[in-house]
Amino acid sequence: MTGPVVAVLVLLVVLAALTGHTLVNATRWLRRPADRPAVVDEPVAVLLPLRDEADRVTPCLRALLAQRGVPGLRIVVLDDGSGDGTAEVVRAVVGDDRRVTLLTGVAPPPGWLGKPHACHQLAQHADPAATALVFVDADVVLAPDAVAAAVTELRAARVTLLSPYPRILVATAGDRLVQPLLQWLWLTFLPLRAMERSPRPSLAAAGGQFLVVDRAGYHRAGGHAAVRDRVLEDIELARAVKRAGGRIALADGSRLADCRMYDTWPQLRDGYTKSLWASFGHPGAAAVVVALLGLLYVAPPLLVVAALLVGAPTVAALAAAGYLLGVAGRMVSARATGGRWWPDALAHPVSVVVLGWLTVRSYHLRKRRRLSWRGRPVG
């Protein structure tokens, strides 16, 4: 065999292993909360931080008010310095429902970022009797049994923190290219069962859109005060839970919650830009990861074209198989998490290129101290 054939064969083996890992994670290790959970007999506090969410908080609030199977449900909403009348919308939707408390947040003190400080305030004002805390973002709409199912799974899994990842709704081309990578990345590269069993904080993942924690374990981990200056406060909270001796788990929450994270491409672009640098840490690590992703998922279709141009059909066939393996992994991930898989998965190499560009942009703007979100500096 020639050198190029051997090189592409090695690439093919690696891709086959990664796609196989995605399949095992999706079909065996990914937790799936019950569709019809039993009634939850413990007090539960749902905590909703809001900042300039007047135009989309209504569906979220109505879904929270419609929760069933949790007789001890209490909801705490925090208006975090909104300038668009968010608090007025909350009052109009909630009316005189005594389960809901609306708080006016205070500005984050030095050393705190906005989201961790809002969540910290919410946890402090949660019903003292609540033994489980459920953090929800304004762009999430829960199914009627979502809180009951999530808390039931938290207890059944015997973990401190459960992250039931919602179904991410996509509408624009940018959405369809970028958003599915969230689930694909952890299903492909994170061993879910090992993550649950291992005490290593580095082996952790979580999504802050819908997060369920045991209250005692949350306080042992230091709560959001332990992640006060972290852009990715959800993942850092999961790591803090592990450092405190707790366990964490991911679950497929696609039947429990829908989430439309961004309405426009500029919002999506800036949302990823503000946080990607924190995902990778050192720029050198980011460069290595982006290069490896490019080699694995962008190079194969390019090799197909190059090999056909120079008359190397064997290399072209192997590279095509590599491309299809990458597409297959993306399809498995999407189908396992309620996402759109066809024909979007065919553009997986383009998705990886866009992710690489967003990563470079994130480091570039951070270096220039130009990262911000919701009118506040980050990074």
N, C-alpha and C positions, 0 to 999 in steps of 0.2 A: 504493500500500500504506500502511496505517496504521502509526503508530509501534510499537504492540505487535507487529504482525506482523513488522516489520523486526527488532525486538529478538529475537524468538524465532527468526527465521531465522538471525541471527548466532550465537545460542546453538547452533542445530542444526548449523551449519557447523563450529563448534569441536568439538562432540561427535563429529561424523563424522570429523574429522581425528584426534582422540585414539583413537577406536575403530579407525580404520585403522592408526594407529601400533601399537596393541596387537597387531593381527593380523600386521603385518609383523615385529615383534619375535618373536612367538610362532612364526611359521612359517618365518622366514628367518634370524634372527640369534641366536636362543637356542641355545646349544650343547647337544648331547645326547651324552653319553658312550656308547661302544659297549656293547651288551648282553653280548658275549662278547669281552672284551679279551684280548690276548696276555699271556703271562706277563711280569711286571715283573721285570727283572733287577737293579734297583738296590735297596739297602737302604732300608727305609721304617720310620719310627717313628710309631706311632699314640699320641696323647696324650689321656688322658681325665681331666678334672678332676671331682671329686665333692665335694659338700657336702650331707649329709643326703639321700642318694639310696638308702637301704637298700631301700625298697619298690619301686624300679623299675630298679635298675642291672642286675639279672640278665639280662633279655633283651638289653640292650646288650652286656654282656660275652660272652655266649654267641655273639652274632653276630660279635664281633671275633675270638673264638677259632676261628670257622668260616670265616674269610676264606681264599680260595684264589687262586692265581696270583701270590702275593707271597712267594717263598721266604725273602727277607730281612726278613720282617716282625717287628718287635719292638713290644711294647705297654708303655707306662708309665702307671700309674694313680696319681693323687694324691688322698689323703683330706685334704680341706681343712677340718680342724677339725670333722668331723661328730660329732654327739652321739647318733646313732640306730643305731650299730653298722654303718655302711657298710663299714668296713674288714673286719669279720668276714664280711660277705656276699661281698665280693670274694675273700677267701681261700677261702671254701667253694666258690665257682664256679670259680676258677682252679686250685685244687689245686696240683700240683707242676709246672705248665706253665712251662718255663724261658723262654718267650718274654715272660713278663709280669713287670714289676717294680712293686711297690707301694711308694709313698712316703708318708711322713707330712708333710703341709705345715706350714709355719710361718705365723704370723699376718702379715697384710700390714703392712709398715712405714708410717709416716706418708707420705701422698702417694700411696698405692696403693689401688686398689679390689680387692675380693676376686678376681674372675674374671681380670683381667689378671695379678695376682700368681700365681695358681695356674697359669696357662698359661706364665708366665715360668719358674717352677720346673720344670715339665714339660719345656720346651724345653732347659733347662740339663742335665737328666738323660737326655735322649734318647741313644740309641746314637750314639757319635761317628762311626760309619761311615754313618749314615743321611743320604741326600741329599734326601729329601722328608719333610716333617712333615705329619701328618694330625691335625687337632684335631677331636674328636668330643664331643658332649654326652651326658649319661646318658639323655636322653629320646629318643635316636636309635637305631634298630635298622637295621643295614646288611644289604643283600643279600649273598650269599656272594662276589660278584665286585666289590663296591662299591669297595674300596680300589684294586684293580688297575685298574678302569675310570677312577676319578678321577685317579690318578697318570698313567695313559696319556693322558688328555685334557689334563692339565696340560702334559705334554711336547709333545703334538701341537699345542696352541694356542700354545706358546712364550710362556707367561706365567709370572709369578712367583707369582701367587696365583689359585687357582680356587675358586669358591664353588658347589658342586653343591647347589642348594637342594632339600632333601628334600620328600617328600610330607607335607603337614601333615594329620594325622588329626583329624577333628572328630566330636564326639558330642553336645554340648549345643547349645542355641539360641544361647548366647553365642559358642561356638566358630564356629558356622556363620555368624554375622553378622560377626565380627571377623577371624578368622584368614585367610580368603581375601584380605583386603585387602593382606597382606604381598606376595604375588606380583603382585596386580593393580596396585599402586602403581608398582613398578619396571617392569613390562611396559608400562604405559600412559604413564608420564612420563619414563622413562630410555631414551635412544637407545643400545641395547646395543653396536652396532658402534662408534659414536663413543666410548663409554666405554672400549672396549678400545684404541682407537687414540690417544685424547687423553691427554696427560700431566697434564691438570688434576686435582689431587687432589679438587676439589669434585665432579667427575663420577665418583662411585664408589659401589658398593653391595657388600654381602657379608652372608652369614649365618653366624654363629659356630657353629651347630649341627653343621655339617660343612664343614670348611675345609681345603684342601690348599695347601701352600706349598713352594716350592723353598727348601731350607735356607739356601743362600748368600744368596739374595735376602732372606729373612726377617731375617738378621743385618745385611745392608746397610741395611735399613729401621729397624734398632734393635730389632726384635722387639717383644714386649709391653711392654718397658721404655719404648718410645716412646709407648705409649698407657696408661700406668700409672694415670692418673686419669680415664679416659674410660668413661662408662657404656656407650656403644655401641662397645666395643673392637673388634668385628669390622669395622665400617665404617671406624673410625679406623685400623686396621691396613692396610686396603686403601689408604687415603689415604697412609699412611706409605710403603707400597711404591711408590706413584706418585712421591712426593717423592724417593725414592732412585733413580728412573730405571727402575723395574720396570713391568710391565704386569699388569693384572688381567682376569678374565673371570667371568661368571656362566654357570651351566649348569643345565639341568633335571635334577635328581637324583631325580625322583619314582620312577624305576625302580631306584634304587640304595639309597634310604633312606626310612624312615618316621619321623615325629616326632610324638609327642603331647606338646605343649608344656605344657599345663595341664590339670589334672583337674577343676577347679571354676571357677565364675564368679569368686569372690573372687581366686583365683590369677591368672586371666587379667586381670582388672581391675587388680590391683596390679602384674602384670608389665608391662603396657603403661604404666601410670601412672609407673613408675619411670624410663622411658626416652624417652617421647614428647617431653618438653621438650628432650632432647638431640638429637632428630631435627631439630627446627626451629630451635634456637638462640634468637634473640631473640623475645620474646613478640609483637612486632609482625609478624615474619615468619610466625609461627604463625597469627596472626589473619588475615592475608592469604590464606594457603593454605587454612585452614578455610573462610573466606568463599567463595573461588573454588570449592572442592569442593562447597559447599552450593549455589552458584548453578548449577553445571553438572549436578549429579546429584540434588539434593533439590528444587530449584525446579520442574523440568518436571512431575512428577506433581501438585504443588500447583497449577501453572498450569492443568493439564487441568481440575481440579475448579472452580477460580475462573472459567475461561473458559466452561465449560458453565453455570455459575450465572448469568452475565451475558449469555449468548446470543452468544458469540463462537466459533462452530464452527471457523473457520480457525485461530485461535490454539490452540484445544484440540487440533486434529489435529496441528499442528506440535509442540506441547509433548509430545503422546503419542509422536511420532516421536523426540523427544529422549530421553524416558524409555527407549524401547526400544533406542536406541543405547547408552545407559549399561548397560543389561542385557546387550546383546550383547558389550560389552567385557569385562564380568565373566565371561560364559560362555566367551569365547575364552581368557581368562587361566586359568580353572579347568580347562578341557579340556587346555590346554597343559602344565599342571603337576600333573596327576593329581588335581585337586580335585573336589569335588562341585559340579556346575553347575546341576542342576535339582532342585527349584524355587528353590533358594537365591538365584540371581541376580536373581529378581524382587524381592527385598527389598534390593537394592543401595542405594536411598536411605536406608533405615533403617540400614544398615551405616555409611554416611557420617555420619549423625547421631550414632551411637554413638562413632565415631572422634573426632568433634568434641568430644563430652562428655568422653571420656578425655583428650583434649589439654588441655582447660580444667582438669580435675582434676589433671593432671600439674603444670601450672604453679602451681596453687593450693597443692598440698602441698609443692612445692619451695620456694615463697616462705615457707612456714611451717616449713621444715626438718623435714618429717615423712616424707620419702621414705626407704624402707629396702627391703632384699631379703635374704632368708636370714639375718635377724638382724643385718645390717650396714647402716649408713647409706650412702646414695648421693646424689649430687647435692650 
